[in-house]
Amino acid sequence: MTHCAEPGEYSPTALEHVRSPRHYGPLPSFNGRARITGACGDTMEFWLRVKDDRVEEVSFITDGCGPSLASGSMAATLAAGKTVVEAAVLRQKDILEALGGLPAAVEHCALLAADTLQAACADYLRSGNGALRSTDTRPGGKESRTSAREQGIPRSRLSRIGRMIIVLSGKGGTGKSTVAVNLAAALAAAGKRVGILDADITGPAVPVMLGLERRGIANRGSNLIPAAAGEMRVISLGLLPGNPEDGPVWRGPEKRQVIGRFLEDTEWGELDFLVIDCPPGLGDEPLAIRELAGERLEAVVVTTPQRLAAEAAREVVIFCRRHGIGVRGVVENMAGFACPDCGRSTRIFRAGGGRKIADDLQVPFLGSIPLDPAVAECGDRGRLFLEHHPESPAAATFQKIADRIAAPSA
């Protein structure tokens, strides 16, 4: 059932989009398309034409009346000129705020517009990041496609990266992102050229820990420009502005495409190391990175001393061997409490789980990092722990582990 609203219930902005909807009607050629029917019965369809990873043209149609027209028109207006990733994270709240509000009974129209726009962005990512299609609207007409290669997709820049280190853990709560960021910082402090790729699409933590949250992602044509954290270069979905609570649901194919964009289309320049922080567990992200990076990918496996975490780390090592990822070594995090006054370490959890896994599976044990409250405090405040507490036992351990990683593989 289609809902409508009286003209007097619209804000001036919403009424303008009802009377003269912008970006209305199908595009003759496009590389992103989606059609969704909402719970209210209204159907909306979006078309995107993307060039250099920006929404060059966007259009929509709807069989709904005023609220659907206003919502689709505003969603398309907000998406125009943005990168595909930025357009994909536009939410119902953004559309309603831009319209100046809609009557509560028809706010679902803004949700339908946001969902359809996101689905069109996901279709673009799945279809090859540039493949143009055109639809013959005559009966029996077929969709034609121009290949992404014919559109001039940029060549991979991975040949300019020396070594690629993927940081993995078998379960959450091991401090894996903390280890990844601080190992990258230790490599940079040793004079290495370092980049950090945050491959946690649904819960990116790296920008928060580096004080870069919601800074935005710059681009040059189809290329992404990494943010700077000291001497390090950083790319993450967490750099994008917006409310993380309103973020979209990312499925496996979309995750792979975003990771591919971050890995291959970022202007990393010459790097000695690219540190890649993956979400916990063994899913789409590490498999996508292995496929893109090839056999030169090396893994650092993070665990805590407890048996449960160590057994999960064992599965990570086995996973790496099964998929041709070399294991650089195991790091045991939160191994005792480092007293900030005397520097002595006191055991809190059962010790030695990381070393035992390394010994059992015959992979290097890189070191045990003591629990230091300053590590978490610096991460929450967006400060580099190694810069603010260089004399602490944890900082010394991070540097030793980084030195072992930087050393030539045996």
Buried (B, 14 or more C-beta within 10 A) or exposed (E): EBBBBEEEBBBEBBBBBBEEBBBBEBBEEBBBBBBBEBEBEBBBBBBBBBBBBBBEBBBBBBEBBBBBBBBBBBBBBBBBEBBBBBBBBBBBBBBBEBBBBBBEEBBBBBBBBBBBBBBBBBBBBBBBBBBBBBBEEEEEEEEEBBEBEEBEBBEBBBEEBEBBBBBBBBBEEBBBBBBBBBBBBBBBBEEBBBBBBBBBBEBBBBBBBBBBBEBEBEBEEBBBBBBEBEEBBBBBBBBBEBEBEEBBEBEEEBBBBBBBBBBBBBBBEEBBBBBBBBBBBBEBBBBBBBEBBEEEBBBBBBBBBBEEBBBBBBBBBEBBBEBEBEBBBBBBBBBBBBEEEEEEBEEEBEBBBBBBBBEEBEBBBBBBBBBBEBBBEBBEEBBBBBEEBEEBBBBBBBBBBBBBBBEEEE
